[in-house]
């Protein structure tokens, strides 16, 4: 049985009208980020809505069975951003023929108040096939993908007050729950287990990486049927974890000017064929 799976990330949709008409924008981290956005960052994502529409057009031409999204729909985690983005994401997720799975990014959970907003607006868009396996954080999530594959999503994003700290961390509760899931016979026996989170699995950087990356990789050691998917870094790449046959794919950013990308996977039994989506002539296509 064949499956087609598309992985995308880091859309960073523009601010909707009225997004700043809230005292939430006075949060110190948001004020600093707002200056940075207007001076440097914002121009790189000015056409994010066009790129999201481009993904919708691609999916109408190249239907997929599953969509896997690794976070950062927003910029500041303001409520008006959530209310505008949620229906757009729902529309994209609905284009997957058999289901979708998603995790938040650090910009979605930008401040402590964003946690409740994410649960209110984004969490209802994605349901787990094994809801009893989730911890009080709401993760991990499970999506069965045919008889041979499964996707497991866990959250590595968290609100951080210092504006210079954009690091992530997988909660201990989720690490323990993930270990239990990976040991379930009906999961362990799958030919492919797609693990997805926002932060890079193998970058333990203190200010921008995954703080407990080493603990996560130790948990994954010896499980050769894994495929690791993440975002956060706004450039697409792939490599094998050192000393293992486990591939890792960073989707990059769907909307960053000059680097628009996603990964498209075709799964045929034991064979996994990965191709990168690129933005060319105002539309997404597959790289040669």
C-alpha positions as CSV (number, residue, x, y, z in Angstrom):
1,X,0.0,0.0,0.0
2,X,1.3,3.5,-0.9
3,X,1.0,6.7,1.1
4,X,1.7,10.3,0.2
5,X,2.6,12.6,3.1
6,X,3.4,16.3,3.0
7,X,5.4,18.0,5.8
8,X,5.4,21.8,6.1
9,X,6.3,24.4,8.8
10,X,6.9,28.0,9.8
11,X,4.3,29.9,7.9
12,X,4.3,33.1,10.0
13,X,1.1,34.5,8.7
14,X,0.9,38.4,8.7
15,X,-0.9,40.3,11.3
16,X,-4.6,40.6,10.7
17,X,-6.3,44.0,11.2
18,X,-6.7,44.9,14.8
19,X,-4.1,42.5,16.0
20,X,-2.3,45.2,18.1
21,X,-5.4,46.6,19.7
22,X,-4.8,44.7,22.8
23,X,-2.8,45.3,26.0
24,X,-1.1,42.0,25.3
25,X,1.2,43.8,22.8
26,X,2.7,45.6,25.7
27,X,4.4,42.4,26.9
28,X,8.1,43.3,27.0
29,X,9.1,40.4,24.8
30,X,6.5,41.3,22.2
31,X,7.6,45.0,22.1
32,X,11.2,44.0,21.4
33,X,10.1,41.5,18.8
34,X,7.8,44.1,17.2
35,X,10.7,46.4,16.6
36,X,12.8,43.6,15.2
37,X,9.9,42.6,12.9
38,X,9.5,46.0,11.4
39,X,13.2,46.6,11.0
40,X,14.3,43.2,9.7
41,X,12.1,40.1,10.0
42,X,8.7,41.2,8.6
43,X,9.7,41.8,5.0
44,X,10.9,38.2,4.7
45,X,7.3,36.9,5.3
46,X,5.3,39.6,3.7
47,X,3.8,37.2,1.2
48,X,2.9,34.4,3.6
49,X,-0.7,34.4,2.7
50,X,0.2,34.0,-1.0
51,X,2.5,31.1,-0.1
52,X,-0.3,29.4,1.9
53,X,-2.6,29.8,-1.0
54,X,0.1,28.3,-3.1
55,X,0.2,25.3,-0.9
56,X,-3.6,24.9,-1.3
57,X,-3.2,25.1,-5.1
58,X,-0.4,22.5,-5.0
59,X,-2.6,20.1,-2.9
60,X,-5.4,20.5,-5.4
61,X,-3.0,19.4,-8.1
62,X,-1.0,16.8,-6.1
63,X,-3.4,15.3,-3.5
64,X,-1.9,13.9,-0.4
65,X,-3.1,11.4,2.2
66,X,-1.7,13.2,5.3
67,X,-0.5,16.6,6.2
68,X,2.1,17.0,9.0
69,X,2.6,20.6,10.3
70,X,5.4,21.4,12.7
71,X,4.3,24.8,13.9
72,X,4.8,28.6,13.9
73,X,1.7,29.7,12.1
74,X,1.9,33.1,13.9
75,X,4.4,35.7,15.0
76,X,3.5,37.0,18.5
77,X,0.8,34.6,19.7
78,X,-1.9,37.3,20.0
79,X,-5.5,36.3,20.1
80,X,-6.4,38.2,16.9
81,X,-3.7,36.2,15.2
82,X,-5.2,32.9,16.4
83,X,-8.7,33.8,15.3
84,X,-7.5,34.7,11.8
85,X,-5.2,31.8,11.4
86,X,-7.3,29.0,12.7
87,X,-9.8,28.9,9.8
88,X,-7.0,29.1,7.3
89,X,-5.2,26.2,8.8
90,X,-8.4,24.2,9.1
91,X,-9.0,24.8,5.4
92,X,-5.5,23.5,4.5
93,X,-5.8,20.5,6.9
94,X,-9.1,19.5,5.3
95,X,-7.4,19.0,1.9
96,X,-5.6,15.9,3.3
97,X,-7.5,12.9,2.1
98,X,-7.1,10.9,5.3
99,X,-6.0,13.3,8.1
100,X,-3.6,15.8,9.5
101,X,-1.4,16.3,12.6
102,X,0.1,19.4,14.0
103,X,2.3,20.8,16.8
104,X,2.8,24.4,18.0
105,X,5.9,26.4,17.4
106,X,7.6,28.9,19.7
107,X,5.9,31.8,18.0
108,X,2.5,30.2,18.5
109,X,3.3,29.9,22.3
110,X,5.1,33.3,22.4
111,X,3.9,34.3,25.9
112,X,2.2,32.5,28.8
113,X,-1.2,33.7,27.7
114,X,-0.7,32.1,24.3
115,X,-1.0,28.6,25.8
116,X,-4.7,29.0,26.6
117,X,-5.3,30.6,23.2
118,X,-3.6,27.7,21.4
119,X,-5.8,25.2,23.2
120,X,-8.9,27.3,22.4
121,X,-8.3,27.9,18.7
122,X,-5.7,25.4,17.3
123,X,-6.0,22.2,19.4
124,X,-9.6,21.5,18.2
125,X,-8.2,21.4,14.6
126,X,-6.3,18.1,15.3
127,X,-7.5,15.0,17.1
128,X,-5.5,12.1,18.3
129,X,-6.3,8.5,17.3
130,X,-5.1,7.5,20.9
131,X,-6.4,10.3,23.1
132,X,-5.8,8.3,26.3
133,X,-2.0,8.4,25.5
134,X,-1.8,12.2,25.9
135,X,-0.5,13.8,29.0
136,X,-2.1,16.9,30.7
137,X,-0.1,19.0,28.2
138,X,-2.3,17.6,25.4
139,X,0.5,15.7,23.8
140,X,1.7,13.3,22.4
141,X,-0.8,12.9,19.6
142,X,-1.1,9.8,17.4
143,X,-2.3,9.4,13.8
144,X,-2.5,6.0,12.3
145,X,-1.4,6.1,8.6
146,X,-2.5,2.9,7.0
147,X,-1.2,-0.4,8.1
148,X,2.5,0.3,7.8
149,X,3.0,3.8,9.2
150,X,2.1,6.0,12.1
151,X,2.8,9.7,13.1
152,X,3.5,10.7,16.7
153,X,3.5,14.4,17.5
154,X,5.0,15.9,20.7
155,X,5.4,19.5,21.8
156,X,8.9,21.1,22.3
157,X,7.8,24.7,22.2
158,X,7.3,26.8,25.4
159,X,6.7,30.4,26.4
160,X,10.0,32.1,27.4
161,X,10.1,35.6,28.9
162,X,13.6,36.7,27.9
163,X,13.4,38.0,24.3
164,X,16.8,36.5,23.5
165,X,15.8,33.0,24.6
166,X,13.9,31.1,21.9
167,X,15.0,27.6,23.1
168,X,12.6,24.6,23.4
169,X,12.2,21.7,25.8
170,X,10.2,18.5,25.7
171,X,8.3,18.2,29.0
172,X,9.4,15.1,31.0
173,X,5.8,13.9,31.1
174,X,5.8,13.9,27.3
175,X,9.2,12.1,27.0
176,X,7.8,9.4,29.3
177,X,4.6,9.1,27.3
178,X,6.5,9.0,24.0
179,X,8.7,6.1,25.3
180,X,5.5,4.2,26.2
181,X,4.0,4.8,22.8
182,X,7.1,3.7,21.0
183,X,7.1,0.4,23.0
184,X,3.5,-0.4,22.1
185,X,3.6,-3.5,19.8
186,X,1.1,-1.9,17.4
187,X,3.4,1.1,17.0
188,X,6.8,-0.6,17.3
189,X,5.9,-3.1,14.5
190,X,5.2,-0.3,11.9
191,X,7.6,0.0,9.0
192,X,7.7,3.8,9.5
193,X,7.2,5.9,12.6
194,X,7.1,9.6,11.7
195,X,8.1,11.6,14.8
196,X,7.3,15.3,14.6
197,X,8.0,18.3,16.8
198,X,8.9,22.0,16.2
199,X,12.5,22.1,17.4
200,X,15.4,20.2,15.8
201,X,15.9,16.8,17.4
202,X,19.7,17.1,17.3
203,X,20.5,20.7,18.2
204,X,20.9,21.2,21.9
205,X,21.7,24.9,21.7
206,X,21.0,26.8,24.9
207,X,19.3,29.9,23.4
208,X,17.8,28.6,20.1
209,X,17.9,24.8,20.2
210,X,16.3,22.0,22.1
211,X,17.5,22.1,25.7
212,X,17.0,18.4,26.4
213,X,17.9,17.1,22.9
214,X,20.3,14.6,24.4
215,X,17.6,13.0,26.6
216,X,15.3,12.8,23.6
217,X,17.9,11.2,21.3
218,X,18.8,8.7,24.0
219,X,15.1,7.6,24.1
220,X,15.1,7.2,20.4
221,X,18.4,5.2,20.2
222,X,18.0,1.7,18.6
223,X,14.7,2.4,16.9
224,X,15.6,2.2,13.2
225,X,12.1,2.6,11.8
226,X,11.9,6.3,12.7
227,X,11.6,9.3,10.4
228,X,12.2,12.6,12.2
229,X,10.4,15.8,11.1
230,X,10.8,19.3,12.5
231,X,10.8,23.0,11.7
232,X,12.2,26.1,13.5
233,X,15.2,26.5,11.3
234,X,14.1,28.4,8.2
235,X,16.1,26.4,5.7
236,X,15.2,23.0,4.4
237,X,17.7,20.1,4.9
238,X,18.0,16.4,5.5
239,X,20.6,14.1,7.0
240,X,20.9,10.9,8.9
241,X,21.4,10.9,12.6
242,X,25.1,10.0,13.1
243,X,25.7,6.3,13.3
244,X,22.1,5.4,12.5
245,X,19.9,4.8,9.4
246,X,17.3,7.3,10.8
247,X,16.6,10.2,8.5
248,X,15.9,13.7,9.7
249,X,14.0,16.3,7.7
250,X,13.7,20.0,8.4
251,X,10.9,21.5,6.4
252,X,12.3,25.0,6.5
253,X,9.7,27.8,6.1
254,X,6.8,27.6,3.8
255,X,6.8,31.4,3.3
256,X,10.3,32.9,3.8
257,X,11.1,34.9,0.8
258,X,13.7,33.1,-1.3
259,X,13.6,29.9,0.8
260,X,10.0,28.6,0.5
261,X,9.9,24.9,1.0
262,X,8.2,21.7,2.2
263,X,8.9,18.0,2.0
264,X,6.7,15.5,0.1
265,X,7.1,11.8,1.0
266,X,5.9,8.8,-1.1
267,X,5.9,5.7,1.0
268,X,5.9,2.3,-0.8
269,X,6.4,-0.5,1.6
270,X,9.9,-0.1,2.9
271,X,10.8,2.5,0.4
272,X,10.6,6.2,1.3
273,X,10.9,8.7,-1.5
274,X,11.4,12.3,-0.4
275,X,11.1,15.3,-2.7
276,X,11.4,19.0,-1.8
277,X,8.7,21.5,-2.7
278,X,10.0,24.9,-4.0
279,X,8.4,28.2,-4.9
280,X,9.0,29.0,-8.6
281,X,7.1,31.2,-11.0
282,X,4.5,32.1,-8.3
283,X,3.6,28.6,-7.5
284,X,4.8,25.5,-5.6
285,X,6.3,22.6,-7.6
286,X,8.7,19.8,-6.9
287,X,12.4,20.2,-7.2
288,X,14.0,18.1,-10.0
